Every structure is written in C-alpha cells, then in structure tokens.
C-alpha cells in the first residue's frame, strides 16, 4: 500500500491494541452475539483504514470483502484488508 510501510502498520496496531482488547473482553463477558462482535471488528478495522488515509466508502468496501466468521480480531482483519489491496 503506498505510503504505509511496516512501521506505520505496526504502530497503528499497537495504538489500537487497547481498543481491540475492549472489544474482545466485551464480547465474551456481556454475551454479545457473534454477528455483533464481527460488526464491531469491522467498524474498528474501517476506522483504522480511514486513519491511514483511505476514503470511508473504500474502507467499508474492502472490509466487507475480506471479513468472514473466521476473523477473530481487528488486527487480523486489517492485515487481510491491506494484503488484498496490494494483490
């Protein structure tokens, strides 16, 4: 992805680690459904892509394209989205 190298992607994941932890613990403790948790992961990943400079519509499209039930955290979803953009 132009302008986003390994260091920037790592920094983004580190900065978002606390938020990702909140989503993970909130989903298991409060009994949220898996679709609700998946929606939260998608929103988190979209926000990350927007923070990297992508347009909101483009971020939503790419996240929807790569999101599935096997994705367990926002970091993984972000990595999949970035990889699919480079492919």
PDB file of N, CA, C and O in Angstrom:
ATOM      1  N   UNK A   1       0.849  -1.158   0.000  1.00  0.00           N
ATOM      2  CA  UNK A   1       0.000   0.000   0.000  1.00  0.00           C
ATOM      3  C   UNK A   1       0.901   1.229   0.000  1.00  0.00           C
ATOM      4  O   UNK A   1       1.809   1.320   0.826  1.00  0.00           O
ATOM      5  N   UNK A   2       0.676   2.156  -0.888  1.00  0.00           N
ATOM      6  CA  UNK A   2       1.524   3.347  -0.960  1.00  0.00           C
ATOM      7  C   UNK A   2       1.482   4.171   0.323  1.00  0.00           C
ATOM      8  O   UNK A   2       0.407   4.476   0.841  1.00  0.00           O
ATOM      9  N   UNK A   3       2.631   4.519   0.816  1.00  0.00           N
ATOM     10  CA  UNK A   3       2.723   5.400   1.976  1.00  0.00           C
ATOM     11  C   UNK A   3       2.602   4.719   3.321  1.00  0.00           C
ATOM     12  O   UNK A   3       2.852   5.351   4.347  1.00  0.00           O
ATOM     13  N   UNK A   4       2.233   3.470   3.352  1.00  0.00           N
ATOM     14  CA  UNK A   4       2.098   2.753   4.615  1.00  0.00           C
ATOM     15  C   UNK A   4       3.032   1.561   4.582  1.00  0.00           C
ATOM     16  O   UNK A   4       2.804   0.572   3.887  1.00  0.00           O
ATOM     17  N   UNK A   5       4.072   1.693   5.348  1.00  0.00           N
ATOM     18  CA  UNK A   5       5.039   0.611   5.431  1.00  0.00           C
ATOM     19  C   UNK A   5       4.824  -0.226   6.664  1.00  0.00           C
ATOM     20  O   UNK A   5       3.827  -0.087   7.373  1.00  0.00           O
ATOM     21  N   UNK A   6       5.761  -1.081   6.899  1.00  0.00           N
ATOM     22  CA  UNK A   6       5.674  -1.998   8.032  1.00  0.00           C
ATOM     23  C   UNK A   6       5.605  -1.248   9.361  1.00  0.00           C
ATOM     24  O   UNK A   6       4.817  -1.601  10.238  1.00  0.00           O
ATOM     25  N   UNK A   7       6.431  -0.217   9.504  1.00  0.00           N
ATOM     26  CA  UNK A   7       6.470   0.516  10.781  1.00  0.00           C
ATOM     27  C   UNK A   7       5.146   1.223  11.055  1.00  0.00           C
ATOM     28  O   UNK A   7       4.663   1.206  12.188  1.00  0.00           O
ATOM     29  N   UNK A   8       4.555   1.840  10.039  1.00  0.00           N
ATOM     30  CA  UNK A   8       3.287   2.540  10.230  1.00  0.00           C
ATOM     31  C   UNK A   8       2.180   1.560  10.581  1.00  0.00           C
ATOM     32  O   UNK A   8       1.373   1.831  11.470  1.00  0.00           O
ATOM     33  N   UNK A   9       2.131   0.433   9.899  1.00  0.00           N
ATOM     34  CA  UNK A   9       1.115  -0.574  10.188  1.00  0.00           C
ATOM     35  C   UNK A   9       1.283  -1.126  11.606  1.00  0.00           C
ATOM     36  O   UNK A   9       0.298  -1.320  12.318  1.00  0.00           O
ATOM     37  N   UNK A  10       2.520  -1.376  12.011  1.00  0.00           N
ATOM     38  CA  UNK A  10       2.768  -1.874  13.364  1.00  0.00           C
ATOM     39  C   UNK A  10       2.360  -0.836  14.408  1.00  0.00           C
ATOM     40  O   UNK A  10       1.760  -1.178  15.427  1.00  0.00           O
ATOM     41  N   UNK A  11       2.686   0.427  14.153  1.00  0.00           N
ATOM     42  CA  UNK A  11       2.316   1.483  15.094  1.00  0.00           C
ATOM     43  C   UNK A  11       0.800   1.570  15.236  1.00  0.00           C
ATOM     44  O   UNK A  11       0.285   1.726  16.343  1.00  0.00           O
ATOM     45  N   UNK A  12       0.092   1.471  14.124  1.00  0.00           N
ATOM     46  CA  UNK A  12      -1.358   1.508  14.163  1.00  0.00           C
ATOM     47  C   UNK A  12      -1.914   0.367  15.003  1.00  0.00           C
ATOM     48  O   UNK A  12      -2.812   0.575  15.818  1.00  0.00           O
ATOM     49  N   UNK A  13      -1.390  -0.827  14.809  1.00  0.00           N
ATOM     50  CA  UNK A  13      -1.863  -1.967  15.586  1.00  0.00           C
ATOM     51  C   UNK A  13      -1.562  -1.805  17.070  1.00  0.00           C
ATOM     52  O   UNK A  13      -2.379  -2.165  17.918  1.00  0.00           O
ATOM     53  N   UNK A  14      -0.394  -1.264  17.379  1.00  0.00           N
ATOM     54  CA  UNK A  14      -0.044  -1.050  18.787  1.00  0.00           C
ATOM     55  C   UNK A  14      -0.970  -0.020  19.422  1.00  0.00           C
ATOM     56  O   UNK A  14      -1.432  -0.205  20.548  1.00  0.00           O
ATOM     57  N   UNK A  15      -1.241   1.072  18.697  1.00  0.00           N
ATOM     58  CA  UNK A  15      -2.115   2.110  19.232  1.00  0.00           C
ATOM     59  C   UNK A  15      -3.542   1.616  19.428  1.00  0.00           C
ATOM     60  O   UNK A  15      -4.248   2.087  20.320  1.00  0.00           O
ATOM     61  N   UNK A  16      -3.964   0.679  18.604  1.00  0.00           N
ATOM     62  CA  UNK A  16      -5.336   0.191  18.683  1.00  0.00           C
ATOM     63  C   UNK A  16      -5.485  -1.032  19.568  1.00  0.00           C
ATOM     64  O   UNK A  16      -6.601  -1.506  19.779  1.00  0.00           O
ATOM     65  N   UNK A  17      -4.385  -1.551  20.088  1.00  0.00           N
ATOM     66  CA  UNK A  17      -4.417  -2.778  20.883  1.00  0.00           C
ATOM     67  C   UNK A  17      -5.386  -2.666  22.068  1.00  0.00           C
ATOM     68  O   UNK A  17      -6.108  -3.618  22.362  1.00  0.00           O
ATOM     69  N   UNK A  18      -5.408  -1.514  22.748  1.00  0.00           N
ATOM     70  CA  UNK A  18      -6.307  -1.348  23.887  1.00  0.00           C
ATOM     71  C   UNK A  18      -7.764  -1.426  23.455  1.00  0.00           C
ATOM     72  O   UNK A  18      -8.579  -2.059  24.127  1.00  0.00           O
ATOM     73  N   UNK A  19      -8.095  -0.792  22.346  1.00  0.00           N
ATOM     74  CA  UNK A  19      -9.468  -0.835  21.853  1.00  0.00           C
ATOM     75  C   UNK A  19      -9.853  -2.238  21.427  1.00  0.00           C
ATOM     76  O   UNK A  19     -10.977  -2.677  21.668  1.00  0.00           O
ATOM     77  N   UNK A  20      -8.930  -2.941  20.796  1.00  0.00           N
ATOM     78  CA  UNK A  20      -9.199  -4.310  20.366  1.00  0.00           C
ATOM     79  C   UNK A  20      -9.433  -5.188  21.587  1.00  0.00           C
ATOM     80  O   UNK A  20     -10.312  -6.049  21.565  1.00  0.00           O
ATOM     81  N   UNK A  21      -8.669  -4.988  22.644  1.00  0.00           N
ATOM     82  CA  UNK A  21      -8.857  -5.745  23.878  1.00  0.00           C
ATOM     83  C   UNK A  21     -10.217  -5.488  24.487  1.00  0.00           C
ATOM     84  O   UNK A  21     -10.837  -6.411  25.015  1.00  0.00           O
ATOM     85  N   UNK A  22     -10.702  -4.243  24.427  1.00  0.00           N
ATOM     86  CA  UNK A  22     -12.026  -3.910  24.937  1.00  0.00           C
ATOM     87  C   UNK A  22     -13.108  -4.653  24.167  1.00  0.00           C
ATOM     88  O   UNK A  22     -14.074  -5.136  24.758  1.00  0.00           O
ATOM     89  N   UNK A  23     -12.953  -4.745  22.871  1.00  0.00           N
ATOM     90  CA  UNK A  23     -13.938  -5.447  22.048  1.00  0.00           C
ATOM     91  C   UNK A  23     -13.928  -6.925  22.397  1.00  0.00           C
ATOM     92  O   UNK A  23     -14.987  -7.528  22.572  1.00  0.00           O
ATOM     93  N   UNK A  24     -12.749  -7.513  22.500  1.00  0.00           N
ATOM     94  CA  UNK A  24     -12.645  -8.936  22.806  1.00  0.00           C
ATOM     95  C   UNK A  24     -13.248  -9.261  24.163  1.00  0.00           C
ATOM     96  O   UNK A  24     -14.029 -10.206  24.278  1.00  0.00           O
ATOM     97  N   UNK A  25     -12.905  -8.505  25.180  1.00  0.00           N
ATOM     98  CA  UNK A  25     -13.419  -8.804  26.514  1.00  0.00           C
ATOM     99  C   UNK A  25     -14.898  -8.468  26.625  1.00  0.00           C
ATOM    100  O   UNK A  25     -15.635  -9.162  27.324  1.00  0.00           O
ATOM    101  N   UNK A  26     -15.338  -7.432  25.960  1.00  0.00           N
ATOM    102  CA  UNK A  26     -16.753  -7.063  25.996  1.00  0.00           C
ATOM    103  C   UNK A  26     -17.619  -8.116  25.346  1.00  0.00           C
ATOM    104  O   UNK A  26     -18.718  -8.396  25.825  1.00  0.00           O
ATOM    105  N   UNK A  27     -17.148  -8.702  24.270  1.00  0.00           N
ATOM    106  CA  UNK A  27     -17.925  -9.711  23.558  1.00  0.00           C
ATOM    107  C   UNK A  27     -18.104 -10.965  24.374  1.00  0.00           C
ATOM    108  O   UNK A  27     -19.179 -11.565  24.342  1.00  0.00           O
ATOM    109  N   UNK A  28     -17.093 -11.382  25.104  1.00  0.00           N
ATOM    110  CA  UNK A  28     -17.199 -12.635  25.844  1.00  0.00           C
ATOM    111  C   UNK A  28     -17.903 -12.442  27.184  1.00  0.00           C
ATOM    112  O   UNK A  28     -18.596 -13.353  27.638  1.00  0.00           O
ATOM    113  N   UNK A  29     -17.751 -11.310  27.818  1.00  0.00           N
ATOM    114  CA  UNK A  29     -18.317 -11.111  29.140  1.00  0.00           C
ATOM    115  C   UNK A  29     -19.781 -10.699  29.103  1.00  0.00           C
ATOM    116  O   UNK A  29     -20.553 -11.100  29.974  1.00  0.00           O
ATOM    117  N   UNK A  30     -20.177  -9.907  28.113  1.00  0.00           N
ATOM    118  CA  UNK A  30     -21.540  -9.394  28.120  1.00  0.00           C
ATOM    119  C   UNK A  30     -22.485 -10.240  27.298  1.00  0.00           C
ATOM    120  O   UNK A  30     -23.679  -9.944  27.251  1.00  0.00           O
ATOM    121  N   UNK A  31     -21.991 -11.297  26.639  1.00  0.00           N
ATOM    122  CA  UNK A  31     -22.857 -12.187  25.896  1.00  0.00           C
ATOM    123  C   UNK A  31     -23.314 -11.641  24.563  1.00  0.00           C
ATOM    124  O   UNK A  31     -24.394 -11.996  24.092  1.00  0.00           O
ATOM    125  N   UNK A  32     -22.528 -10.793  23.945  1.00  0.00           N
ATOM    126  CA  UNK A  32     -22.879 -10.267  22.634  1.00  0.00           C
ATOM    127  C   UNK A  32     -22.890 -11.405  21.631  1.00  0.00           C
ATOM    128  O   UNK A  32     -22.154 -12.382  21.770  1.00  0.00           O
ATOM    129  N   UNK A  33     -23.738 -11.268  20.614  1.00  0.00           N
ATOM    130  CA  UNK A  33     -23.769 -12.297  19.580  1.00  0.00           C
ATOM    131  C   UNK A  33     -22.524 -12.196  18.709  1.00  0.00           C
ATOM    132  O   UNK A  33     -21.854 -11.164  18.686  1.00  0.00           O
ATOM    133  N   UNK A  34     -22.220 -13.275  17.993  1.00  0.00           N
ATOM    134  CA  UNK A  34     -21.029 -13.275  17.157  1.00  0.00           C
ATOM    135  C   UNK A  34     -21.156 -12.267  16.020  1.00  0.00           C
ATOM    136  O   UNK A  34     -20.155 -11.681  15.607  1.00  0.00           O
ATOM    137  N   UNK A  35     -22.368 -12.053  15.506  1.00  0.00           N
ATOM    138  CA  UNK A  35     -22.529 -11.074  14.433  1.00  0.00           C
ATOM    139  C   UNK A  35     -22.309  -9.662  14.958  1.00  0.00           C
ATOM    140  O   UNK A  35     -21.788  -8.811  14.236  1.00  0.00           O
ATOM    141  N   UNK A  36     -22.691  -9.403  16.185  1.00  0.00           N
ATOM    142  CA  UNK A  36     -22.450  -8.100  16.789  1.00  0.00           C
ATOM    143  C   UNK A  36     -20.963  -7.885  17.016  1.00  0.00           C
ATOM    144  O   UNK A  36     -20.448  -6.793  16.778  1.00  0.00           O
ATOM    145  N   UNK A  37     -20.275  -8.917  17.473  1.00  0.00           N
ATOM    146  CA  UNK A  37     -18.833  -8.822  17.674  1.00  0.00           C
ATOM    147  C   UNK A  37     -18.126  -8.640  16.342  1.00  0.00           C
ATOM    148  O   UNK A  37     -17.182  -7.857  16.243  1.00  0.00           O
ATOM    149  N   UNK A  38     -18.575  -9.356  15.315  1.00  0.00           N
ATOM    150  CA  UNK A  38     -17.997  -9.231  13.977  1.00  0.00           C
ATOM    151  C   UNK A  38     -18.217  -7.821  13.447  1.00  0.00           C
ATOM    152  O   UNK A  38     -17.337  -7.254  12.800  1.00  0.00           O
ATOM    153  N   UNK A  39     -19.377  -7.258  13.716  1.00  0.00           N
ATOM    154  CA  UNK A  39     -19.668  -5.888  13.290  1.00  0.00           C
ATOM    155  C   UNK A  39     -18.727  -4.899  13.983  1.00  0.00           C
ATOM    156  O   UNK A  39     -18.252  -3.948  13.363  1.00  0.00           O
ATOM    157  N   UNK A  40     -18.465  -5.128  15.261  1.00  0.00           N
ATOM    158  CA  UNK A  40     -17.540  -4.270  15.991  1.00  0.00           C
ATOM    159  C   UNK A  40     -16.129  -4.366  15.434  1.00  0.00           C
ATOM    160  O   UNK A  40     -15.427  -3.360  15.339  1.00  0.00           O
ATOM    161  N   UNK A  41     -15.711  -5.569  15.066  1.00  0.00           N
ATOM    162  CA  UNK A  41     -14.389  -5.752  14.466  1.00  0.00           C
ATOM    163  C   UNK A  41     -14.314  -5.030  13.126  1.00  0.00           C
ATOM    164  O   UNK A  41     -13.312  -4.388  12.813  1.00  0.00           O
ATOM    165  N   UNK A  42     -15.365  -5.137  12.350  1.00  0.00           N
ATOM    166  CA  UNK A  42     -15.397  -4.479  11.045  1.00  0.00           C
ATOM    167  C   UNK A  42     -15.324  -2.960  11.199  1.00  0.00           C
ATOM    168  O   UNK A  42     -14.604  -2.289  10.458  1.00  0.00           O
ATOM    169  N   UNK A  43     -16.059  -2.431  12.149  1.00  0.00           N
ATOM    170  CA  UNK A  43     -16.031  -0.981  12.385  1.00  0.00           C
ATOM    171  C   UNK A  43     -14.648  -0.530  12.832  1.00  0.00           C
ATOM    172  O   UNK A  43     -14.161   0.514  12.397  1.00  0.00           O
ATOM    173  N   UNK A  44     -14.026  -1.299  13.682  1.00  0.00           N
ATOM    174  CA  UNK A  44     -12.685  -0.972  14.169  1.00  0.00           C
ATOM    175  C   UNK A  44     -11.679  -0.975  13.022  1.00  0.00           C
ATOM    176  O   UNK A  44     -10.843  -0.079  12.909  1.00  0.00           O
ATOM    177  N   UNK A  45     -11.775  -1.997  12.176  1.00  0.00           N
ATOM    178  CA  UNK A  45     -10.864  -2.097  11.038  1.00  0.00           C
ATOM    179  C   UNK A  45     -11.107  -0.965  10.037  1.00  0.00           C
ATOM    180  O   UNK A  45     -10.157  -0.411   9.485  1.00  0.00           O
ATOM    181  N   UNK A  46     -12.370  -0.622   9.802  1.00  0.00           N
ATOM    182  CA  UNK A  46     -12.683   0.503   8.917  1.00  0.00           C
ATOM    183  C   UNK A  46     -12.084   1.796   9.454  1.00  0.00           C
ATOM    184  O   UNK A  46     -11.505   2.576   8.698  1.00  0.00           O
ATOM    185  N   UNK A  47     -12.219   2.021  10.737  1.00  0.00           N
ATOM    186  CA  UNK A  47     -11.641   3.219  11.355  1.00  0.00           C
ATOM    187  C   UNK A  47     -10.135   3.269  11.176  1.00  0.00           C
ATOM    188  O   UNK A  47      -9.560   4.332  10.942  1.00  0.00           O
ATOM    189  N   UNK A  48      -9.506   2.119  11.286  1.00  0.00           N
ATOM    190  CA  UNK A  48      -8.056   2.058  11.111  1.00  0.00           C
ATOM    191  C   UNK A  48      -7.663   2.425   9.684  1.00  0.00           C
ATOM    192  O   UNK A  48      -6.711   3.177   9.475  1.00  0.00           O
ATOM    193  N   UNK A  49      -8.389   1.900   8.707  1.00  0.00           N
ATOM    194  CA  UNK A  49      -8.084   2.219   7.317  1.00  0.00           C
ATOM    195  C   UNK A  49      -8.331   3.697   7.014  1.00  0.00           C
ATOM    196  O   UNK A  49      -7.580   4.316   6.261  1.00  0.00           O
ATOM    197  N   UNK A  50      -9.374   4.249   7.599  1.00  0.00           N
ATOM    198  CA  UNK A  50      -9.648   5.678   7.428  1.00  0.00           C
ATOM    199  C   UNK A  50      -8.520   6.506   8.032  1.00  0.00           C
ATOM    200  O   UNK A  50      -8.102   7.512   7.461  1.00  0.00           O
ATOM    201  N   UNK A  51      -8.032   6.070   9.197  1.00  0.00           N
ATOM    202  CA  UNK A  51      -6.902   6.762   9.835  1.00  0.00           C
ATOM    203  C   UNK A  51      -5.645   6.691   8.972  1.00  0.00           C
ATOM    204  O   UNK A  51      -4.789   7.572   9.046  1.00  0.00           O
ATOM    205  N   UNK A  52      -5.534   5.649   8.157  1.00  0.00           N
ATOM    206  CA  UNK A  52      -4.393   5.512   7.259  1.00  0.00           C
ATOM    207  C   UNK A  52      -4.558   6.335   5.982  1.00  0.00           C
ATOM    208  O   UNK A  52      -3.643   6.395   5.161  1.00  0.00           O
ATOM    209  N   UNK A  53      -5.714   6.967   5.812  1.00  0.00           N
ATOM    210  CA  UNK A  53      -5.909   7.847   4.669  1.00  0.00           C
ATOM    211  C   UNK A  53      -6.856   7.340   3.605  1.00  0.00           C
ATOM    212  O   UNK A  53      -7.015   7.987   2.569  1.00  0.00           O
ATOM    213  N   UNK A  54      -7.488   6.206   3.827  1.00  0.00           N
ATOM    214  CA  UNK A  54      -8.455   5.695   2.858  1.00  0.00           C
ATOM    215  C   UNK A  54      -9.783   6.414   3.019  1.00  0.00           C
ATOM    216  O   UNK A  54     -10.133   6.851   4.116  1.00  0.00           O
ATOM    217  N   UNK A  55     -10.520   6.533   1.927  1.00  0.00           N
ATOM    218  CA  UNK A  55     -11.849   7.131   1.968  1.00  0.00           C
ATOM    219  C   UNK A  55     -12.777   6.164   2.703  1.00  0.00           C
ATOM    220  O   UNK A  55     -12.637   4.948   2.569  1.00  0.00           O
ATOM    221  N   UNK A  56     -13.725   6.696   3.479  1.00  0.00           N
ATOM    222  CA  UNK A  56     -14.629   5.821   4.239  1.00  0.00           C
ATOM    223  C   UNK A  56     -15.350   4.784   3.376  1.00  0.00           C
ATOM    224  O   UNK A  56     -15.490   3.632   3.787  1.00  0.00           O
ATOM    225  N   UNK A  57     -15.802   5.176   2.199  1.00  0.00           N
ATOM    226  CA  UNK A  57     -16.504   4.229   1.332  1.00  0.00           C
ATOM    227  C   UNK A  57     -15.575   3.114   0.871  1.00  0.00           C
ATOM    228  O   UNK A  57     -15.972   1.949   0.825  1.00  0.00           O
ATOM    229  N   UNK A  58     -14.335   3.471   0.529  1.00  0.00           N
ATOM    230  CA  UNK A  58     -13.365   2.459   0.105  1.00  0.00           C
ATOM    231  C   UNK A  58     -13.014   1.525   1.256  1.00  0.00           C
ATOM    232  O   UNK A  58     -12.893   0.315   1.062  1.00  0.00           O
ATOM    233  N   UNK A  59     -12.853   2.077   2.443  1.00  0.00           N
ATOM    234  CA  UNK A  59     -12.532   1.261   3.615  1.00  0.00           C
ATOM    235  C   UNK A  59     -13.664   0.266   3.895  1.00  0.00           C
ATOM    236  O   UNK A  59     -13.407  -0.903   4.180  1.00  0.00           O
ATOM    237  N   UNK A  60     -14.903   0.726   3.815  1.00  0.00           N
ATOM    238  CA  UNK A  60     -16.046  -0.151   4.069  1.00  0.00           C
ATOM    239  C   UNK A  60     -16.115  -1.277   3.041  1.00  0.00           C
ATOM    240  O   UNK A  60     -16.388  -2.426   3.391  1.00  0.00           O
ATOM    241  N   UNK A  61     -15.870  -0.949   1.780  1.00  0.00           N
ATOM    242  CA  UNK A  61     -15.921  -1.970   0.729  1.00  0.00           C
ATOM    243  C   UNK A  61     -14.880  -3.061   0.960  1.00  0.00           C
ATOM    244  O   UNK A  61     -15.187  -4.251   0.895  1.00  0.00           O
ATOM    245  N   UNK A  62     -13.659  -2.644   1.227  1.00  0.00           N
ATOM    246  CA  UNK A  62     -12.593  -3.636   1.377  1.00  0.00           C
ATOM    247  C   UNK A  62     -12.803  -4.496   2.623  1.00  0.00           C
ATOM    248  O   UNK A  62     -12.533  -5.697   2.596  1.00  0.00           O
ATOM    249  N   UNK A  63     -13.274  -3.903   3.698  1.00  0.00           N
ATOM    250  CA  UNK A  63     -13.533  -4.673   4.926  1.00  0.00           C
ATOM    251  C   UNK A  63     -14.656  -5.672   4.692  1.00  0.00           C
ATOM    252  O   UNK A  63     -14.558  -6.826   5.108  1.00  0.00           O
ATOM    253  N   UNK A  64     -15.715  -5.239   4.033  1.00  0.00           N
ATOM    254  CA  UNK A  64     -16.823  -6.159   3.747  1.00  0.00           C
ATOM    255  C   UNK A  64     -16.383  -7.306   2.842  1.00  0.00           C
ATOM    256  O   UNK A  64     -16.885  -8.424   2.953  1.00  0.00           O
ATOM    257  N   UNK A  65     -15.450  -7.020   1.953  1.00  0.00           N
ATOM    258  CA  UNK A  65     -14.978  -8.047   1.024  1.00  0.00           C
ATOM    259  C   UNK A  65     -14.145  -9.116   1.744  1.00  0.00           C
ATOM    260  O   UNK A  65     -14.248 -10.296   1.409  1.00  0.00           O
ATOM    261  N   UNK A  66     -13.333  -8.729   2.715  1.00  0.00           N
ATOM    262  CA  UNK A  66     -12.439  -9.702   3.353  1.00  0.00           C
ATOM    263  C   UNK A  66     -12.965 -10.255   4.674  1.00  0.00           C
ATOM    264  O   UNK A  66     -12.434 -11.250   5.168  1.00  0.00           O
ATOM    265  N   UNK A  67     -13.981  -9.646   5.254  1.00  0.00           N
ATOM    266  CA  UNK A  67     -14.492 -10.084   6.561  1.00  0.00           C
ATOM    267  C   UNK A  67     -15.233 -11.414   6.429  1.00  0.00           C
ATOM    268  O   UNK A  67     -16.004 -11.616   5.490  1.00  0.00           O
ATOM    269  N   UNK A  68     -14.996 -12.297   7.360  1.00  0.00           N
ATOM    270  CA  UNK A  68     -15.756 -13.535   7.482  1.00  0.00           C
ATOM    271  C   UNK A  68     -15.723 -13.983   8.938  1.00  0.00           C
ATOM    272  O   UNK A  68     -15.075 -13.356   9.775  1.00  0.00           O
ATOM    273  N   UNK A  69     -16.411 -15.046   9.225  1.00  0.00           N
ATOM    274  CA  UNK A  69     -16.547 -15.509  10.608  1.00  0.00           C
ATOM    275  C   UNK A  69     -15.243 -16.037  11.202  1.00  0.00           C
ATOM    276  O   UNK A  69     -15.121 -16.133  12.423  1.00  0.00           O
ATOM    277  N   UNK A  70     -14.272 -16.379  10.366  1.00  0.00           N
ATOM    278  CA  UNK A  70     -13.027 -16.931  10.896  1.00  0.00           C
ATOM    279  C   UNK A  70     -12.100 -15.847  11.457  1.00  0.00           C
ATOM    280  O   UNK A  70     -11.145 -16.162  12.167  1.00  0.00           O
ATOM    281  N   UNK A  71     -12.368 -14.587  11.148  1.00  0.00           N
ATOM    282  CA  UNK A  71     -11.555 -13.485  11.654  1.00  0.00           C
ATOM    283  C   UNK A  71     -11.920 -13.257  13.118  1.00  0.00           C
ATOM    284  O   UNK A  71     -13.088 -13.072  13.460  1.00  0.00           O
ATOM    285  N   UNK A  72     -10.897 -13.274  13.977  1.00  0.00           N
ATOM    286  CA  UNK A  72     -11.167 -13.192  15.415  1.00  0.00           C
ATOM    287  C   UNK A  72     -10.761 -11.880  16.063  1.00  0.00           C
ATOM    288  O   UNK A  72     -11.133 -11.621  17.207  1.00  0.00           O
ATOM    289  N   UNK A  73     -10.002 -11.045  15.355  1.00  0.00           N
ATOM    290  CA  UNK A  73      -9.649  -9.751  15.925  1.00  0.00           C
ATOM    291  C   UNK A  73      -9.483  -8.707  14.819  1.00  0.00           C
ATOM    292  O   UNK A  73      -9.287  -9.043  13.651  1.00  0.00           O
ATOM    293  N   UNK A  74      -9.565  -7.443  15.211  1.00  0.00           N
ATOM    294  CA  UNK A  74      -9.489  -6.348  14.246  1.00  0.00           C
ATOM    295  C   UNK A  74      -8.121  -6.284  13.576  1.00  0.00           C
ATOM    296  O   UNK A  74      -8.029  -5.929  12.401  1.00  0.00           O
ATOM    297  N   UNK A  75      -7.078  -6.614  14.289  1.00  0.00           N
ATOM    298  CA  UNK A  75      -5.736  -6.608  13.702  1.00  0.00           C
ATOM    299  C   UNK A  75      -5.628  -7.570  12.536  1.00  0.00           C
ATOM    300  O   UNK A  75      -5.040  -7.250  11.503  1.00  0.00           O
ATOM    301  N   UNK A  76      -6.197  -8.740  12.708  1.00  0.00           N
ATOM    302  CA  UNK A  76      -6.186  -9.736  11.639  1.00  0.00           C
ATOM    303  C   UNK A  76      -6.987  -9.236  10.438  1.00  0.00           C
ATOM    304  O   UNK A  76      -6.575  -9.417   9.292  1.00  0.00           O
ATOM    305  N   UNK A  77      -8.122  -8.610  10.703  1.00  0.00           N
ATOM    306  CA  UNK A  77      -8.963  -8.073   9.633  1.00  0.00           C
ATOM    307  C   UNK A  77      -8.247  -6.956   8.882  1.00  0.00           C
ATOM    308  O   UNK A  77      -8.347  -6.874   7.658  1.00  0.00           O
ATOM    309  N   UNK A  78      -7.533  -6.102   9.594  1.00  0.00           N
ATOM    310  CA  UNK A  78      -6.776  -5.012   8.971  1.00  0.00           C
ATOM    311  C   UNK A  78      -5.683  -5.590   8.076  1.00  0.00           C
ATOM    312  O   UNK A  78      -5.492  -5.136   6.948  1.00  0.00           O
ATOM    313  N   UNK A  79      -4.973  -6.586   8.582  1.00  0.00           N
ATOM    314  CA  UNK A  79      -3.919  -7.215   7.775  1.00  0.00           C
ATOM    315  C   UNK A  79      -4.483  -7.828   6.493  1.00  0.00           C
ATOM    316  O   UNK A  79      -3.901  -7.671   5.419  1.00  0.00           O
ATOM    317  N   UNK A  80      -5.613  -8.525   6.604  1.00  0.00           N
ATOM    318  CA  UNK A  80      -6.236  -9.111   5.417  1.00  0.00           C
ATOM    319  C   UNK A  80      -6.640  -8.039   4.411  1.00  0.00           C
ATOM    320  O   UNK A  80      -6.458  -8.210   3.206  1.00  0.00           O
ATOM    321  N   UNK A  81      -7.189  -6.933   4.911  1.00  0.00           N
ATOM    322  CA  UNK A  81      -7.613  -5.850   4.035  1.00  0.00           C
ATOM    323  C   UNK A  81      -6.415  -5.235   3.317  1.00  0.00           C
ATOM    324  O   UNK A  81      -6.460  -4.996   2.111  1.00  0.00           O
ATOM    325  N   UNK A  82      -5.348  -4.982   4.064  1.00  0.00           N
ATOM    326  CA  UNK A  82      -4.153  -4.393   3.450  1.00  0.00           C
ATOM    327  C   UNK A  82      -3.528  -5.323   2.429  1.00  0.00           C
ATOM    328  O   UNK A  82      -3.083  -4.879   1.371  1.00  0.00           O
ATOM    329  N   UNK A  83      -3.491  -6.611   2.738  1.00  0.00           N
ATOM    330  CA  UNK A  83      -2.936  -7.577   1.795  1.00  0.00           C
ATOM    331  C   UNK A  83      -3.770  -7.642   0.517  1.00  0.00           C
ATOM    332  O   UNK A  83      -3.222  -7.731  -0.581  1.00  0.00           O
ATOM    333  N   UNK A  84      -5.089  -7.598   0.660  1.00  0.00           N
ATOM    334  CA  UNK A  84      -5.944  -7.699  -0.525  1.00  0.00           C
ATOM    335  C   UNK A  84      -5.834  -6.463  -1.404  1.00  0.00           C
ATOM    336  O   UNK A  84      -6.059  -6.541  -2.612  1.00  0.00           O
ATOM    337  N   UNK A  85      -5.493  -5.328  -0.816  1.00  0.00           N
ATOM    338  CA  UNK A  85      -5.311  -4.107  -1.604  1.00  0.00           C
ATOM    339  C   UNK A  85      -4.034  -4.171  -2.417  1.00  0.00           C
ATOM    340  O   UNK A  85      -3.961  -3.612  -3.511  1.00  0.00           O
ATOM    341  N   UNK A  86      -3.040  -4.843  -1.894  1.00  0.00           N
ATOM    342  CA  UNK A  86      -1.758  -4.948  -2.594  1.00  0.00           C
ATOM    343  C   UNK A  86      -1.770  -6.039  -3.643  1.00  0.00           C
ATOM    344  O   UNK A  86      -0.908  -6.061  -4.521  1.00  0.00           O
ATOM    345  N   UNK A  87      -2.722  -6.935  -3.568  1.00  0.00           N
ATOM    346  CA  UNK A  87      -2.753  -8.062  -4.513  1.00  0.00           C
ATOM    347  C   UNK A  87      -3.267  -7.657  -5.872  1.00  0.00           C
ATOM    348  O   UNK A  87      -3.352  -8.492  -6.773  1.00  0.00           O
TER     349      UNK A  87
END
